[in-house]
Amino acid sequence: MRLSRILVELLVVGFALDGASQGQTHASPSAKPRVYEVVSIKPSKPGTPSSSDILPNGFRETDTTLDTLVRDAFHIVYDKLVVGLPSWTESEPYDIEARVDADTVARWRKLNSMERRKDEQPMLQALLMDRCKLKFHYEKKELAVYDLVIAKGGVKMKEAPQDEVETTQMAGGGGVTLTAHAISTGSLIYTLSGTDDRLVVDKTGLGGKRFDFTLHWSPNNMAINADSGPSLYTALQEQLGLKLVPSKDTVSVLVIDQMERPSPN
């Protein structure tokens, strides 16, 4: 599956399911959200290269699958937090372009990237409900998780000013390196979720404190060479003063009740 725009940019804006986890059914939103002024969804032609572009007035994606769009719309960064997606959403590629009106563009200019992402989520949901007849609800489910806690010896990250904007950069090569500025542990868990096929839950008690740090580890927890770094578990403890502890937790899961192939333009 191609990474969603959320993961590509590492723009963490908070878990969208938290605010809608009471198990209610959503055939349509209770209050009509803002919508894209122009939307184009069409099957990709064979050989179309994959691309993902955020535009000043919307976005454009080519050779993407609609399960990715669902995850973007509900800010899902861990696959087990959504169930019931039709199989075609993961295999049939589409080209998607959506644009907003001038007033929305003007308003977006005043938002940072994370604020815009959060603002755009209900618009993506409305797009899916209109073009794919999406219906969904939330359920509580117990899952195997990792609790992110403070390791013995305490936090080793440098605290950053509260009013700074979160930024992250991921680099490959000899291992994986995450360079972060003004990031909270509540945001870090989204980068870590999926480790050993588990969601990561923030149990550090650090609240909204923000930190600067660089985290370097070996992908798949296997040292390739001397430069690839330690396992993620070791790197977290040695470099950040944090620890992953196996546990179980009850979390909100997005359940897809209905989703049809997109209607023609």
MARLUM-68455 format. One record per residue (C-alpha): residue in one letter; x, y, z negated. Coordinates in steps of 0.1 Angstrom, whole numbers, plus 5000, padded with zeros to 4 digits. Layout:
<sites>
SITE_a_X_Y_Z $
...
</sites>
This chain:
<sites>
SITE_m_5000_5000_5000 $
SITE_r_5014_5034_5009 $
SITE_l_5019_5057_4979 $
SITE_s_4993_5083_4973 $
SITE_r_5000_5120_4974 $
SITE_i_4998_5120_4936 $
SITE_l_5027_5095_4932 $
SITE_v_5047_5110_4961 $
SITE_e_5047_5144_4944 $
SITE_l_5045_5132_4908 $
SITE_l_5019_5159_4901 $
SITE_v_5005_5148_4868 $
SITE_v_4974_5167_4857 $
SITE_g_4958_5144_4832 $
SITE_f_4939_5112_4834 $
SITE_a_4907_5120_4853 $
SITE_l_4888_5090_4838 $
SITE_d_4891_5103_4803 $
SITE_g_4864_5129_4807 $
SITE_a_4840_5105_4823 $
SITE_s_4844_5073_4804 $
SITE_q_4809_5068_4789 $
SITE_g_4798_5041_4813 $
SITE_q_4773_5062_4832 $
SITE_t_4766_5056_4869 $
SITE_h_4774_5083_4894 $
SITE_a_4755_5081_4927 $
SITE_s_4759_5119_4930 $
SITE_p_4774_5146_4907 $
SITE_s_4751_5163_4882 $
SITE_a_4763_5197_4895 $
SITE_k_4770_5202_4931 $
SITE_p_4808_5206_4935 $
SITE_r_4827_5228_4960 $
SITE_v_4831_5210_4993 $
SITE_y_4855_5211_5022 $
SITE_e_4843_5233_5050 $
SITE_v_4856_5209_5078 $
SITE_v_4863_5172_5074 $
SITE_s_4877_5148_5101 $
SITE_i_4880_5111_5094 $
SITE_k_4888_5088_5123 $
SITE_p_4906_5054_5127 $
SITE_s_4943_5057_5134 $
SITE_k_4956_5048_5168 $
SITE_p_4981_5020_5169 $
SITE_g_5016_5033_5164 $
SITE_t_5006_5065_5145 $
SITE_p_5033_5073_5120 $
SITE_s_5023_5077_5083 $
SITE_s_5024_5112_5070 $
SITE_s_5009_5132_5042 $
SITE_d_5008_5170_5042 $
SITE_i_4993_5195_5018 $
SITE_l_4982_5226_5037 $
SITE_p_4974_5261_5024 $
SITE_n_4938_5254_5034 $
SITE_g_4935_5217_5027 $
SITE_f_4954_5185_5036 $
SITE_r_4962_5162_5065 $
SITE_e_4970_5125_5063 $
SITE_t_4977_5100_5091 $
SITE_d_4978_5062_5090 $
SITE_t_4965_5062_5055 $
SITE_t_4940_5038_5039 $
SITE_l_4909_5049_5020 $
SITE_d_4919_5031_4988 $
SITE_t_4946_5057_4986 $
SITE_l_4921_5085_4990 $
SITE_v_4900_5070_4962 $
SITE_r_4930_5070_4939 $
SITE_d_4938_5106_4948 $
SITE_a_4902_5116_4941 $
SITE_f_4901_5100_4907 $
SITE_h_4938_5105_4898 $
SITE_i_4944_5067_4894 $
SITE_v_4980_5058_4892 $
SITE_y_4976_5022_4881 $
SITE_d_4958_4997_4903 $
SITE_k_4939_4979_4875 $
SITE_l_4921_5011_4866 $
SITE_v_4899_5007_4897 $
SITE_v_4879_4976_4906 $
SITE_g_4854_4968_4934 $
SITE_l_4871_4985_4963 $
SITE_p_4861_4968_4996 $
SITE_s_4890_4949_5012 $
SITE_w_4888_4970_5043 $
SITE_t_4898_5001_5023 $
SITE_e_4933_4986_5019 $
SITE_s_4938_4974_5054 $
SITE_e_4922_4998_5079 $
SITE_p_4942_5029_5086 $
SITE_y_4926_5063_5091 $
SITE_d_4937_5099_5100 $
SITE_i_4921_5124_5076 $
SITE_e_4920_5162_5077 $
SITE_a_4901_5184_5054 $
SITE_r_4900_5222_5053 $
SITE_v_4884_5247_5029 $
SITE_d_4869_5282_5035 $
SITE_a_4889_5315_5031 $
SITE_d_4876_5322_4996 $
SITE_t_4889_5289_4983 $
SITE_v_4923_5295_5000 $
SITE_a_4925_5328_4982 $
SITE_r_4917_5312_4949 $
SITE_w_4942_5284_4954 $
SITE_r_4970_5309_4960 $
SITE_k_4966_5319_4923 $
SITE_l_4970_5282_4911 $
SITE_n_5001_5262_4907 $
SITE_s_5003_5227_4924 $
SITE_m_4990_5208_4894 $
SITE_e_4960_5232_4889 $
SITE_r_4952_5230_4926 $
SITE_r_4953_5192_4924 $
SITE_k_4929_5191_4895 $
SITE_d_4906_5216_4913 $
SITE_e_4906_5195_4945 $
SITE_q_4897_5162_4928 $
SITE_p_4859_5168_4927 $
SITE_m_4860_5179_4963 $
SITE_l_4876_5146_4973 $
SITE_q_4850_5128_4953 $
SITE_a_4822_5147_4971 $
SITE_l_4839_5139_5005 $
SITE_l_4838_5102_4997 $
SITE_m_4802_5103_4985 $
SITE_d_4792_5121_5017 $
SITE_r_4811_5103_5043 $
SITE_c_4815_5068_5027 $
SITE_k_4783_5067_5006 $
SITE_l_4804_5061_4976 $
SITE_k_4787_5051_4943 $
SITE_f_4806_5044_4912 $
SITE_h_4805_5041_4874 $
SITE_y_4829_5037_4845 $
SITE_e_4833_5007_4822 $
SITE_k_4855_5000_4791 $
SITE_k_4880_4972_4795 $
SITE_e_4907_4957_4774 $
SITE_l_4940_4955_4792 $
SITE_a_4976_4946_4784 $
SITE_v_4995_4978_4780 $
SITE_y_5028_4992_4768 $
SITE_d_5027_5017_4739 $
SITE_l_5052_5045_4744 $
SITE_v_5066_5052_4709 $
SITE_i_5096_5070_4695 $
SITE_a_5126_5047_4691 $
SITE_k_5147_5043_4660 $
SITE_g_5170_5072_4659 $
SITE_g_5145_5097_4672 $
SITE_v_5139_5117_4703 $
SITE_k_5169_5125_4725 $
SITE_m_5152_5148_4749 $
SITE_k_5158_5186_4749 $
SITE_e_5126_5205_4741 $
SITE_a_5115_5230_4767 $
SITE_p_5093_5262_4764 $
SITE_q_5056_5255_4763 $
SITE_d_5047_5280_4790 $
SITE_e_5071_5264_4817 $
SITE_v_5056_5246_4847 $
SITE_e_5061_5209_4848 $
SITE_t_5084_5198_4876 $
SITE_t_5098_5163_4884 $
SITE_q_5121_5150_4911 $
SITE_m_5127_5113_4918 $
SITE_a_5159_5101_4936 $
SITE_g_5170_5067_4948 $
SITE_g_5204_5054_4959 $
SITE_g_5224_5038_4931 $
SITE_g_5194_5030_4909 $
SITE_v_5165_5054_4902 $
SITE_t_5169_5089_4887 $
SITE_l_5140_5110_4874 $
SITE_t_5149_5146_4867 $
SITE_a_5122_5164_4847 $
SITE_h_5117_5199_4835 $
SITE_a_5091_5209_4809 $
SITE_i_5073_5175_4811 $
SITE_s_5053_5161_4782 $
SITE_t_5052_5124_4772 $
SITE_g_5016_5125_4782 $
SITE_s_5027_5132_4818 $
SITE_l_5057_5108_4816 $
SITE_i_5033_5078_4811 $
SITE_y_5020_5081_4846 $
SITE_t_5054_5076_4861 $
SITE_l_5060_5046_4838 $
SITE_s_5026_5030_4843 $
SITE_g_5028_4998_4864 $
SITE_t_5060_4986_4847 $
SITE_d_5056_4948_4844 $
SITE_d_5020_4954_4857 $
SITE_r_5009_4973_4826 $
SITE_l_4994_5007_4819 $
SITE_v_5015_5028_4796 $
SITE_v_4998_5046_4767 $
SITE_d_5013_5076_4749 $
SITE_k_5017_5068_4712 $
SITE_t_5046_5091_4705 $
SITE_g_5026_5116_4686 $
SITE_l_5045_5144_4703 $
SITE_g_5013_5160_4716 $
SITE_g_5018_5188_4741 $
SITE_k_5055_5193_4734 $
SITE_r_5075_5196_4766 $
SITE_f_5110_5183_4774 $
SITE_d_5138_5185_4799 $
SITE_f_5156_5152_4806 $
SITE_t_5172_5130_4832 $
SITE_l_5163_5093_4832 $
SITE_h_5184_5068_4852 $
SITE_w_5176_5031_4855 $
SITE_s_5178_5001_4877 $
SITE_p_5148_4994_4899 $
SITE_n_5130_4961_4890 $
SITE_n_5152_4961_4858 $
SITE_m_5179_4944_4878 $
SITE_a_5214_4959_4878 $
SITE_i_5226_4960_4914 $
SITE_n_5260_4975_4907 $
SITE_a_5278_4996_4881 $
SITE_d_5260_5027_4893 $
SITE_s_5225_5014_4893 $
SITE_g_5220_5019_4856 $
SITE_p_5204_4998_4828 $
SITE_s_5169_4984_4827 $
SITE_l_5141_5009_4822 $
SITE_y_5135_4997_4787 $
SITE_t_5172_5002_4778 $
SITE_a_5173_5036_4796 $
SITE_l_5143_5049_4777 $
SITE_q_5158_5041_4744 $
SITE_e_5194_5052_4751 $
SITE_q_5187_5083_4772 $
SITE_l_5153_5096_4759 $
SITE_g_5149_5080_4725 $
SITE_l_5117_5063_4735 $
SITE_k_5105_5027_4735 $
SITE_l_5080_5006_4753 $
SITE_v_5061_4982_4729 $
SITE_p_5038_4955_4744 $
SITE_s_5002_4959_4731 $
SITE_k_4965_4958_4742 $
SITE_d_4942_4988_4745 $
SITE_t_4906_4995_4756 $
SITE_v_4907_5019_4786 $
SITE_s_4882_5034_4811 $
SITE_v_4880_5016_4844 $
SITE_l_4865_5030_4876 $
SITE_v_4840_5005_4891 $
SITE_i_4831_5010_4928 $
SITE_d_4794_5000_4933 $
SITE_q_4792_5009_4970 $
SITE_m_4816_5022_4996 $
SITE_e_4809_5021_5034 $
SITE_r_4832_5028_5063 $
SITE_p_4833_5066_5070 $
SITE_s_4806_5080_5091 $
SITE_p_4817_5094_5125 $
SITE_n_4825_5131_5128 $
</sites>
